[in-house]
Amino acid sequence: MQWQREQVLTLAPDQASLKAAQGLSAPTKWSALGHNATTVWGECQGSGKTPYQTAIDLAEPAFKCSCPSRKFPCKHALALFLLYADAVVDGSDAAPPVWVQSWLQGRAKRQTAKEQPHIPFTAPSETTSPPNTAAMSIDSKTADRRATARAAKVAAGVDEVTLWLYDLVRGGFIEAQTRPYSYWQGMAARLIDAQASGLATQVQQLGSIVAAGAGWEERLTAAVGRLFLLLEAYARIEQLPAPLQQDVRTLIGWHQSKEEVLAGPAVTGEWRVLSHTLEQEETLISQRVWLQEVTRGDFALILNFAHPSNRQTLDTRWRVGAEVKATLYYYTSAIPLRALADGVTHHAAMRPVTAVDQVTDALHRYQQALAHQPWLTRYPLWLANVVVGVTTTDPAMTAFVYDEEHHLLPLSRRAKTVWQLLSITGGQPTQLFGEWLDDGLLPLGLWHEGRYWAL
Amino acid sequence: MTTWQQLVQQGILGTERQPTAPTLPAPLDHLWQTEHTQPSPNAAERRFLQSAAILAQYETAGALPLALDARPGLTVTVPAPPDTLLAANPRTVTLLHQLLADFDRKLVVEWLHHAARSGVQLPHDTLPPLLERATKEHPLAEALAPVLGPRGRWLLAHHPTWQIAGAEPIEADHWQQGSPHARATYLQTLRQQAPDDAREQLSAVWTQEAAAERAAFLATLRTNVSAADLPFLEEALCDRSLNVRMVAARLLALVPQSALQQSLLRQLTGYLKIERRWLKRQLSVTLPAHFQDEWHEWGLRDQSPLAVRIGQKAGWLVQLVALIPPSALVRALGVDAVELLELIRASDFAEALVTALIEGAEHHQDYEFLLAELGHLLRLLALSQVAQSEFVDRFARYAPLLPAAERLTLLQRYLEISRRRAFSDWATLQQLLRHCDELTPALTQQLLTEELPELLQRNTRDYGIGRILLDLAYQLAPAGYPQAEKLFQRRQGEERPDYVDRFLQIYRLRQQMAEAFVV
């Protein structure tokens, strides 16, 4: 499947790189350009005497550039990719130069090493060499001590945030609204010290709700209720079903390690790539990729985080509007959605989608999920034959979608693509994919007139 | 007030001020009753938080979808009318997305012009970002309006703040209830589409309008003015307002069948006569003997309004000359525009009469006469008898009235005349380019093979060259791109200035656009 220019643009680490790359995406800037079915390469003259050598492995894609930039991909790699997307790079069966070949060989070696069987945590006896039981015993004791110490710190954090919540509701939200930013940030920082980063995030969100305009009182009431429910659940965690225990632990701040997740059951299938969004906060970028298994319709969320100055941990393999073959490993949850992906191959154009959920069905599906995991605040919905509506007469709901039965869902205030959605559909029914948030639907893509549109 | 609303209210006030929590609905009440049988120091807060936890889940998990019909103010969406234009080909769509990502207004406008010429519609997903920007950027709005298509106009009607002049459907409301400006715009638009309707609508309210509005509305009839307008215009010529009479007179002067134009020409050919003396022809000027009554009706004044120092009678003649479209006078005198200008320049009252003719040409948008004047200035420029700035100022003033091809011809002649000076005085050339569209392939070739190499040889690191190249990148004919690429071919190891790359990047995009639209 040929890369499209828009898809390449989404890989840019920031606006500055995007602009710089567009400036460099003229063939006159490049020499020794070439490509074959899997690789693109070229040399770009920079400010020094020696041109930068840049190559792209199209399979993932992966990038290499000899420039000193810390951004990833750098402007040269992006520019080269843009040239390729624009079909400017000649030589579809050219042999790569030596420096490209050696890079590809290095990658292949690393890939082979990576593909060695995982050593499951639960079955050390299956490893090829006999385990050192004495060393394991020491490690296990150290790990136990650490776990106990952390649990104590978290428990102290939970106690502190509970008292803080009591103070908050005692003084009232109107008083909380006058509190400085440091009031929320200070509590969040203490929770991070208590190794309860999940709770810290929720406290920060309370601070954001207070400053978020109309309807904040209701949203804050619901949010403090959910937070209190979590604290109560943690106090009784042993009484909960195992998957829900994991949800509670994750929400408090324990993370499932990749190794744990990859040791779980594998789900192999063909997946539609429905959306790819980057959400940037002060010091954190969240990458969210929604997938849907083509046959069964299961959803999966690939979620990665990165610091804004270092995006290398983000996953560049996803092209919205494509179908891929991949093996997914779900994180343990009462409603498993988040997953890790492995062996992503065979990109093909998305085949026609027929959504089946009317508004009532979709809402019911979310409510069913909520009954199993009460802190679920973002949930994927595919709506069938909905029409987009806008209005200027109702300040509480400026945009919405409605189905054939005239049941409606409001669009979230966070939706920035309402007009694009309206323009593409022209008031005609469409198959709409989005995330259900606490204030409405966030549209992320649609199947309309024979193609998938990313929003 | 619902239980949830009562709880939110308690949350706003705080449990210290309002310690009593609302009673939960019956199915939920048992969930916390057992919890709070024992008093505790934070009982009120715990009860509030637990109620919030329970009720928030209850409200969310049990919510039913809203019904469109039950929500006041919400209505079904009337679908957009079907597209009437051709879909743009994928290559042009990709290019537009590329241009929008790194928004360069000039290139986007060029894409829109290509689309208008090819009769293709905008990709639907690009309408919102374009409409958003066009609302604030007039040149973009001008280029966007013709290619909006039914989908664009439909979208525009839904948005509370997007406005694109010329794109909105004309609505009678604007005429009945709009501001004077909105009403004039309405009339102007209607005049383009249905000239007789526009005149009839104006005629229906004519006596109720103030003088300023009468003059402004009447001026809109300039579009598609014809013999059918004569009765209404002749009535306006008797208006009590001088401004209205002046507007009416200028409109009547445009219509060959009008009594005013015929009378005006009869009088002017009496005052201005071409006579042969020896081998030369010359213009004999006779001043009017007295101020005629009908001139009052035409809006003429006893005292000349011109700044030129002339006598009263010469002032009357000058006003008459300014009233007539110069091409009508040229035809009546049996000469061409260039010849008439030469004859006038050799006559008495040369300065005042040339000024009057140019005023008439500008007012009546009579570009042939303006071309003749600019040609005259170019000839003087070649003889170094006039400053470059005078030609440039006039060119800038007349350019909006001149056809694009004529502007380019003038530019080419300017370059031929001032070849050595053109690039050294880039600011001057830049002003001329600003009023030209795309350069012809021949002119492009000339610049790329002759002027630019010479300029680059003279000074390759001049900041001014960067400016020149950036301007030219948007105006050179797309077909010349290979020549430009060759001109700036990078030699091995050679460092090339950024402005050259920028120039080539823009120019190449324009070449790609031209090719994509041809396909």
Interface residues (C-beta under 8 A of the other chain):
Chain A: Q4 R5 E6 L9 L18 K19 Q22 G23 L24 S25 A26 T28 K29 Q45 S47 K49 D86 L165 Y166 V169 R170 G171 G172 F173 I174 E175 E217 E218 L220 T221 A222 V224 G225 R226 F228 L229 E232 V359 T360 L363 Q367 L370 A371 P374 V387 V388 G389 V390 T391 T392 T393 D394 M397 F400 Y402 H406 H407 L408 L409 P410 W419 Q420 L422 S423 I424 G426 G427 Q428 W453
Chain B: W4 L7 V8 G11 I12 L13 G14 T15 E16 R17 N42 A44 E45 R46 F48 L49 Q50 S51 A52 A53 I54 L55 A56 Q57 E59 T60 A61 G62 A63 L64 P65 L66 A67 L68 D69 R71 P72 G73 L74 T75 V76 T77 V78 P79 A80 T94 H97 Q98 A101 D102 H124 D125 L127 P128 L131 R151 W154 L155 H158 H159 P160 E485 F488 Q489 R490 G493 E495 R496 D498 D501 R502 L504 Q505 R508
